[in-house]
Amino acid sequence: MTVLELTKENFEKEAENAKETVLIDFWASWCVPCQMLSPTVDEIAEEDHPNLKVCKVNIDEQPELADRFGVMSIPTLVVLKNGEMVTSSVGVRPKNAILQMLEEVK
């Protein structure tokens, strides 16, 4: 699976109405910690995680989505289940911590 770039135009279809659990990485190209976290998020997307959709939101291009989730610092990871935010984390996290966060919402 590849990472899906979310926009305000596709957010409802791809994230809110998703049957899968959705991991969203809020990031920006100028953010060094975001650049550190991005390969980990990409790796999770490439692995076989049934019922998981991995997405990214560029906050400079989609400020409305960042505002909607109260993103004040980046990188921020948000997990949606049935269209609702169930957990989030701010800052760079190791892969095992992200996978644990996802496991807790199953």
VENQUIBEL-V646404 format. One record per backbone hydrogen bond with DSSP energy under -0.5 kcal/mol. CO is the residue of the C=O (numbers start at 1). NH is the residue of the N-H. If there is no record, write none. Layout:
CO&NH ; CO&NH
//
This chain:
4&6 ; 4&56 ; 7&11 ; 10&14 ; 11&15 ; 11&16 ; 12&17 ; 15&18 ; 21&23 ; 21&53 ; 22&24 ; 22&80 ; 23&55 ; 24&26 ; 24&78 ; 25&27 ; 25&57 ; 26&75 ; 26&76 ; 27&59 ; 28&31 ; 30&32 ; 31&35 ; 32&36 ; 33&37 ; 34&38 ; 35&39 ; 37&40 ; 37&41 ; 38&42 ; 39&43 ; 40&44 ; 41&45 ; 42&46 ; 43&47 ; 47&49 ; 48&50 ; 49&52 ; 51&21 ; 53&23 ; 53&55 ; 54&4 ; 55&25 ; 56&6 ; 57&27 ; 57&59 ; 58&61 ; 58&62 ; 62&65 ; 62&66 ; 63&67 ; 64&68 ; 65&69 ; 66&71 ; 67&70 ; 70&72 ; 75&91 ; 76&26 ; 77&89 ; 78&24 ; 78&80 ; 79&86 ; 79&87 ; 80&22 ; 81&84 ; 84&81 ; 87&79 ; 89&77 ; 94&97 ; 94&98 ; 95&99 ; 96&100 ; 97&101 ; 98&102 ; 99&103 ; 100&104 ; 101&105 ; 102&105 ; 103&106
//
